[in-house]
Amino acid sequence: MVEEDPELQVLRERRLAQVQQQRLQEEAMETERSQHEEQKQDVLRQIMTSEAKERLGRVRLTYPEIASGVENQLIMLYQSGRLPGKIDDPTLKKLLGQLQNQNRKEIKIVRK
């Protein structure tokens, strides 16, 4: 058998330790993300009716950034105490319509 160089062995051990540490950090971050998402979903279950949650789920399929924005706004309103009651489907439609109007860019064509 061939003897391994001690320096090479030390380098391998260091690299293995780095990889293991990185994996542990990634797992911790993933756990934290999933806990945060779970808390977010718990709050949304409390403040939205099932019909509104279904509509937001359908919006998420086509416009994930808009759905996330709506969720964050609703959670902020809930946490600040400015949410009067549960959000139902018509209220969510109205909110989505307002967001759509804000994000819509108006194009004007001027002919001379």
Secondary structure as UniProt FT lines:
FT   HELIX           6..47
FT   HELIX           50..62
FT   HELIX           64..80
FT   HELIX           89..103
//
